[in-house]
Amino acid sequence: MKRGLIVSVLICITLISLASAYTTPIKIKSLPVHNIQISVCDLNGGSFKSYNNLQGRTDGYGDFNISFASNVSQFNLIVFIKQGQETVLKETYIEKFKAGNPIELEIGPDGYEFIQTPAPQEPEPEINTTEENNQTTELIPEAATEDSQSPLSGFVTSTKNFATNKTTLYTIGGVILLIIILIVIIKSSKKKKENKEPEKKTDSKDKKEDKPKEEDDLTQAEEDFRKAKKKLLAIKNKDKIAELKKKLIEDEKELMKLRRGE
């Protein structure tokens, strides 16, 4: 019972911490088609404490979007821009970011002109003529077409969706687990109560039946004790009589010696 309560309290604490988690979206503009590593940390007082590590890759326009969940209200960021395994740029943000607020950063060499990301095109109405449909297709920029088909953009989108839905999934799973544990505890406590009641009844009957037996045993033990005591007294009296006889004989011998004048 106590163990179940402890488990329930721990689950409640976990659910509270998950419910209080902040989801923070991060948008970075940097060099196109480069690896990005983001360290979510605490640089307070010169010490380093890591909360999370995020990784990804910029698209053809140098854009990288991601969201992550954390339980801390403020944090620092260290961003690494890499070409393969080589670090090209590193930016350390000493000022604290507030969790839950969107973060937008531009990271590039001095004097670097960032590639402008084209605005998302609105879907055009369907055209029945095949000729007009072909012309519409030719107006789409090549870079934008490549970006929409790039697996990198799909990776960033899936990472963002996973981060935002992670807290919700954990919360729902924790609530379901807590309900199951409470049901098990209630059922086990009811079974224990039902098992204890017949045991008490049988114990009271056994005690009543055992009382006469205990009284008989006590009487028999007292009788045995009295008999043993009599035997012991008889033995002691015999020893005293023998000692008196022996002493009487010795006194008689002394008296005879005195009469003889010895």
Secondary structure in CASP SS format (residue, H / E / C, confidence):
PFRMAT SS
TARGET T0000
AUTHOR 0000-0000-0000
METHOD secondary structure of the structure
MODEL  1
M C 1.00
K H 1.00
R H 1.00
G H 1.00
L H 1.00
I H 1.00
V H 1.00
S H 1.00
V H 1.00
L H 1.00
I H 1.00
C H 1.00
I H 1.00
T H 1.00
L H 1.00
I H 1.00
S H 1.00
L H 1.00
A H 1.00
S C 1.00
A C 1.00
Y E 1.00
T E 1.00
T E 1.00
P E 1.00
I E 1.00
K E 1.00
I E 1.00
K E 1.00
S C 1.00
L C 1.00
P C 1.00
V C 1.00
H C 1.00
N E 1.00
I E 1.00
Q E 1.00
I E 1.00
S E 1.00
V E 1.00
C E 1.00
D E 1.00
L C 1.00
N H 1.00
G H 1.00
G H 1.00
S C 1.00
F C 1.00
K E 1.00
S E 1.00
Y E 1.00
N E 1.00
N E 1.00
L E 1.00
Q E 1.00
G E 1.00
R E 1.00
T C 1.00
D C 1.00
G C 1.00
Y C 1.00
G C 1.00
D E 1.00
F E 1.00
N E 1.00
I E 1.00
S E 1.00
F E 1.00
A E 1.00
S E 1.00
N C 1.00
V C 1.00
S C 1.00
Q E 1.00
F E 1.00
N E 1.00
L E 1.00
I E 1.00
V E 1.00
F E 1.00
I E 1.00
K E 1.00
Q E 1.00
G C 1.00
Q C 1.00
E E 1.00
T E 1.00
V E 1.00
L E 1.00
K E 1.00
E E 1.00
T E 1.00
Y E 1.00
I E 1.00
E E 1.00
K E 1.00
F E 1.00
K E 1.00
A C 1.00
G C 1.00
N C 1.00
P C 1.00
I E 1.00
E E 1.00
L E 1.00
E E 1.00
I C 1.00
G C 1.00
P C 1.00
D C 1.00
G C 1.00
Y C 1.00
E C 1.00
F C 1.00
I C 1.00
Q C 1.00
T C 1.00
P C 1.00
A C 1.00
P C 1.00
Q C 1.00
E C 1.00
P C 1.00
E C 1.00
P C 1.00
E C 1.00
I C 1.00
N C 1.00
T C 1.00
T H 1.00
E H 1.00
E H 1.00
N H 1.00
N H 1.00
Q H 1.00
T H 1.00
T H 1.00
E H 1.00
L H 1.00
I C 1.00
P C 1.00
E H 1.00
A H 1.00
A H 1.00
T H 1.00
E H 1.00
D H 1.00
S H 1.00
Q H 1.00
S C 1.00
P H 1.00
L H 1.00
S H 1.00
G H 1.00
F H 1.00
V H 1.00
T H 1.00
S H 1.00
T H 1.00
K H 1.00
N H 1.00
F H 1.00
A H 1.00
T H 1.00
N H 1.00
K H 1.00
T H 1.00
T H 1.00
L H 1.00
Y H 1.00
T H 1.00
I H 1.00
G H 1.00
G H 1.00
V H 1.00
I H 1.00
L H 1.00
L H 1.00
I H 1.00
I H 1.00
I H 1.00
L H 1.00
I H 1.00
V H 1.00
I H 1.00
I H 1.00
K H 1.00
S H 1.00
S H 1.00
K H 1.00
K H 1.00
K H 1.00
K H 1.00
E H 1.00
N H 1.00
K H 1.00
E H 1.00
P H 1.00
E H 1.00
K H 1.00
K H 1.00
T H 1.00
D H 1.00
S H 1.00
K H 1.00
D H 1.00
K H 1.00
K H 1.00
E H 1.00
D H 1.00
K H 1.00
P H 1.00
K H 1.00
E H 1.00
E H 1.00
D H 1.00
D H 1.00
L H 1.00
T H 1.00
Q H 1.00
A H 1.00
E H 1.00
E H 1.00
D H 1.00
F H 1.00
R H 1.00
K H 1.00
A H 1.00
K H 1.00
K H 1.00
K H 1.00
L H 1.00
L H 1.00
A H 1.00
I H 1.00
K H 1.00
N H 1.00
K H 1.00
D H 1.00
K H 1.00
I H 1.00
A H 1.00
E H 1.00
L H 1.00
K H 1.00
K H 1.00
K H 1.00
L H 1.00
I H 1.00
E H 1.00
D H 1.00
E H 1.00
K H 1.00
E H 1.00
L H 1.00
M H 1.00
K H 1.00
L H 1.00
R H 1.00
R H 1.00
G C 1.00
E C 1.00
END
